[in-house]
Amino acid sequence: MQPSLTRRGLVAGAGLAALPFAPGRAQGGPVIRLGVLSDFSGPYRDWSGPTTLACVQQAVAEAMAAHPGLRVEIVQADHQNKTDVGANTVRQWFDQRGVDAVVDANNSAVGLAVAGVAKEKDKVFLASGASTAALTGAQCTPNTVHWTYDTYMLAKATSQAMVKDGGDSWFFITADYAFGHMIESQATQFIAQAGGKVLGAVRYPFPQTTDFSAQLLQASSSGAKVLGLANAGTDTVNSVKQAQEFGLTKRGMKIALMLAYLTDIHTMGLPVAQGLRLTESFYWDLNDRTRAFWGRMKGKTGAFCPNQMNAGGYAATLHYLKACADMGMAQAKLSGRDTVARMKAMPTDDDCFGPGSIRADGRKMHPAYLFEVKRPEESKAPFDYYRLVATTPAEEAFRPLAEGGCVLA
């Protein structure tokens, strides 16, 4: 972890913990401790770590203002995109630092490991960036809530829309870890269901790869109409830029981003990203409530506007703290299972995702939105990048409860 980030996280945590001691508020009593586990130094840093931390801090401040007796502290750590680092960090948090809930874990392999430790220790895991649908499938636990999106939602919405638009032959470039494998597999199924076919795929080492020349040459020679990028973060940005340099789009090949964020589009720039289509569950300019959230976050997230992963960290934290306040902090700290059960029993509602619910398998339910990236001349303000193309209702966006293989269902 970078020392500067460590210091900032501890100072932020101390500041938030001090809020309950303002005049007129009761001192002492239980403290809810949150651990933000994310990428603070690697290929997903700009997409997750610092901005997700800022959004979690915002949720804590709002929850404490709404519930004067609530006392919360935050710690943070960098999982370095390594499963053992993530698992060992949260185990230490639970055993030695009194952490009650872990937020984010924006890596599918890390997320699955964290879910296992949280179940073992009877703590809470609020997954936002970990996208594998296995978290609410075969590896579901009563201690996990999966917010924001998952591989099923992303694969279904993006691939079926592309096939419907004429992109009926595909080639995948896939990051060689849990997320990449799952989203390629699920997209392949949806492509076939829609009448398309996958002509080939190539996997690359993650996170060591920066040059995608060899993979792009294979994609170009495949004759596929669509290049599916089953990766994320810096890899997605580099893949798109290099595909443009290779002239893939000029030769008529379309690019489907299986997981991308507003942050990616900002990094690419509209001249490169214009016309790309992608699925997200949050966009700052979607409605009055999302614009109000962005208004509260301005000046707190550096050069970036919150993306769906960051918004998920905010919303999951806010709902968790509402449940803690509802059942009492002392009771909430006793059992992560019981706290998650209370979260499921309470309707969700926040400015990022609007009203919703949490299913028995831990899946947070809300609509999914298919966006098209605007042309440069269409953008009227910073981060004004998307045009809404289609909305998929919550009950259609995510895998049916009976099909996931979750024992809780």
N, C-alpha and C positions, 0 to 999 in steps of 0.2 A: 504494500500500500504506500502511496506517496505521502511523505510526512506532512505536507501542507494540507492535504485532504483530511488526514487524521486529525490535525489540530482543528480544522474548520468543523468537522463532524462533532468533536467533543465539545467545542464551544457552543455549537448550535444546540446540542443536547442539554448542556447546562442551562442555557438561556431559556429553553422551553420548560425545563423542570422548575425554573424559578417563578414561572407565571402564577402557580397556585398560591404563592406566598405574598401576593399583593395584598394591601390592606383590605380587610373585610372578608378574606377567604381563610378557610380553616387550614392550619398547618398540620403536618404529620400525616400518618396513615399510609396505606399501600401506594406503591408507585408502579404504573404500567411501563415496562421497558420494551422498546421496539428496536430491532436490529435491521438496518437497511443493508442488505447484502447485494452487491451489484458490481459492475465493471467500472472501476475508477481510473484505470490506467491502460486498458487494452483496446481492441478494435471496436468495442461497443461503448466506450467511455462517453463520447459526445451524444449518444443516443439514450443513455441510461443514467449511470451513477450520479453525477452532481445534480442534474435536473430532477431525477426521481427523488433524491434526498430533499431538494427544495420543496417539491410537491408534498412529500410526507410531512415536512415541517409545517407547511401551510395547513394540512389536514389536522395536525395536532393542535395548532393555534386555534383553529375554528372549533374543534371539539372541546377544548378547554374553556373557550369563551362561552360555549353553549351549556357546558356542564361544569359549574364553578368548583365542584369538589374533585374533579378529575386531575390527577397528577401523572405526568408522562415524561419519560426520558428517552433519548435516542442515541444509539451507537451505530457505527458504520464499519464496513470492511469490504475489501476488494477480493472477490473470489478468484481473480486471475484466470477465469475460464477453465479452472481445474476442479474436477469433481472432489478430489481429496481435500483440497484447500477449503472449498465451500463447506463440505461436511464437517471437517475438523473445526472450522470457525464457529459454526452454529452449535456444535456439541460443547465447545468451550463457553460460548455465550450462555447456553442453558445451564450448564453445570456450575460455572464460576461467576457469571455476571448477572444472573437473575433475569435474563431476557425472557419475555413472555411470548413474543411473536416476531417472526422474520418476514420482511417485506421484500418483494421483487425477485431476486435470484434469476437474472436475465440470461440464462443459459439452460437449455432443456436438460442436459445431463446433470448439471449442478442442481437444478430444481428438483429432479427426481430423487437425488441423494438427500437434499434438505427435507423433502417430504417424509422420507424414511426416518430421519433423525427426529423430526418433529413428532411423528407418531410414537416412536420409542419413548420419548421424553414427555409425551402428552402436552406439547406446546402447540402454537398456531403457526401455520405457514400461509401467508397471503401472497400467492404467486401472481405476478403481473407480466414480467418479461419472459418467463419460462413458458414456451409456447406449445410444448408437446401435449397432445390430447390424452396421453397416457395418464396424466395427472387426475383426470376424471374418468379414466377407463380402468384397465386391468390393474394399474398401480394407484388407484384412488385410496384415500385414507379419510377417516372422520375428522382429521386435524387440518385439512387443506381446503382453502377456497381458491378457485382458479378464476381470476378476473381477466378482463380486457379482450383476449382473443385466444385461439388455439389453432393448431395445424389443420384441423378439420374445417373450421370456419374459413380460414384463409385459402385453403386448397379448393374448396367448393365454390366460393364466390368468384374467385379470380379465374380459375380454369374453365368453369362452365360459361362464364361471360365471354371469354376469348374464343372458345369453340363456336358459340352462337354467332360470333362476329366473323366467322370464317377461318379462324385459326385452328384447323382440325388436325395438324401434324406438329409434334413437339420434340424438342431435344432439351434435356436438363443438364445444367451445371450445378452440382450439389456439394455443399459442405459436408465433409465426412464426420458427422457426429449425429446424435439422436435427433435433433430438430431437422436437419437436412434430409436424413433418411425417411423420417415419417412424412414430411410434407411432400416429398417426391412420390412416395408410395400412395398417399391419399389423393394427390392430384392426378396420378395415373388412373386411378379408379374412376374419378369424376370425369376425366377426359373421355374414357371409354364409354361411360354411361351417356355422355352427351353426343357420342358418335365420332369422336376423334381417336387418334392413336399416338403413342409415343415411339419415335423412331430410334431413340438411343439416349444414353445418359453417361456422364463421367463425373466421378467424385474426386475431390482434391483435399489435401491435408489442411485441417483447420487447427489453429489460426495462423499457420506458417506461410500461407500462400498470398502473394501480392501480385504476381504476374499470371494472368489468365490466358496468355497467348495460345498455348497448346490446346486448352479446353475450347476456346472460341474457334479455333481452326476446325476442330472436330464438329462443333455445332454447325459451322458454315457448310462443311462438306456433307452433312447429313441430309440436306435438302428440306429440312423441317421449316414450316412457316412461322413457328413460335419458338423462341428461346425462353425456357423457364429457368429462372434463377432461384434455386432452392438454397438461398443463403441470406445473410443479413448484415447490417452495419457497414463497415468499411469495405467488406467484400462485395456487397451489392453496388456500392458507389464505384469501386474500381472496375467491376465487371461491366457496368453500363458504359462508363467512359471508354474502356478499352474496346467494347463492342462497337461504339461509335467510330473509334479510330480505325478499326478493321473494316468499317463500311458495311456492317451487317444490316443495319436498318436501311441504308441506301439501296441495298439489294433486295429489299422487301421483307426482311425478317422482322417480325414483331417481338418485343421483349415483354414478358410477363414477370412482374415482381411478386414473388410468392409471400414475401414478408418485407415490407418497407414502411418507412415513416416519413412524416413531414420533414424531419431532420435530414433524411437522405436527399430529399428533393432540394432542400436549402443548400446542402453541400454540393450537389451536382450542378445547381443553377438551372434556371428554366430553359436556356438554349439547348442544354443536353437532355433534360428530363421531359420536355414538353411532349404531350401525347401519351405518356406512359399511363397505364392503368394499374390501380392497386386497391386493396381493401383495407379499411381501417374502421375502428369502432368509435373513434373520437376525432374531431377536428375543431379547432378553436372557433371557426367562423360558421359552424353548423346551425346555431340558433342563439337566442338571447342568453340562455343560461351558459352555454359554452363560452360566449364572448365575455360574460361577466367573470367567469373563472380566469380567463386569460388576463382580464383587466386587473384582477387581484395578484396575478403572478408576475406582471411586468416589473422589471427591475430586480427580480429574484432569481432569474434563470440564466444570467449571463447573455450570451449571444443567441440563445436558442429559445424558441417557443415550445412549450410542452407538447410532446407527441402522445400517442395513445398509451404507450408503455408508462410514461410519466403520469399521465392522467389516471391510469389504473392504480398506480401506487397511492395517489391521493385518495381516490374513491374507496379503495379497499381499506385503507387506514381509517378513514372517516367512519365507515360502517362498523369496523371492528371496535372502535372507541365508543360508538353509540351503544353497541352491545355490552361493552364493559360497564358503561354508565348505567345501563338498564338493569343489569344483574348485580351490580356492585363490584368494585375493583377487587376486593378480597376474594369474592367468589369466582370472578373471572380468572384470577391468578391460580386458582386451585386446579383447574382442568381445561386444557386447550380444547378437548372434545366438546365439553359442555358449552364453551364460549362459541365455538363454531356452530353448534346446534342452535344457540340463541341467534346467531347471525342469520342462519337459514330460516328461522321462524319469523324474523322481522323483514318487512319489505324494504328494499333499497331505494334510495333517492338521493341524487347529488347533481351538481351542475354539469359534470362532465358526461354522464351517461343517462341522466334522467331517471324515472322510476323503473324498477326492475325487481328481480328476485334471485335467490340462490337455490339451485336444485339440490336434491338429496345427494347427488354425487359430488357436490362442491362446485359445480359449474355456475358461474354468474351469467345471468341471461339478460341480453340487451340486443338491439338491432346491429347489423353490420352494414357498412356503406361502401359502395363501389365509387371511387373517384377517378377522374381523369385530370392529369396535370395540365394547367393552363399554358397557353403560349405567352411569351414574355410581354407582349403588348396588351394582354388581357389582365395582367396583374396590376392592381391599383395601389397596393400597400405591402409592406414587409410581411412575409408569410401568407400572402393572398395567392395561394398556389393551386387550389383544388376547385373543380367543378363537380357537383354531385351528379352521378349518372344513374344510380339505382340504390334502393334500400331493401335489405333482406330482413324481414321480421325476426325477432328473437327466436321464436319457436322453429323457424326454418334455418336459421343461421348456424346453429350448433347441432352436433350429433344427437340423434334421439336418445333419450335416457336408456331405453331398453337395448340399444345396440352397442353400448360402450363396454360392457363386461365388468362394470363396477359392482362389487358386492353390496354396496350401500343402496343400490337401486333395487 
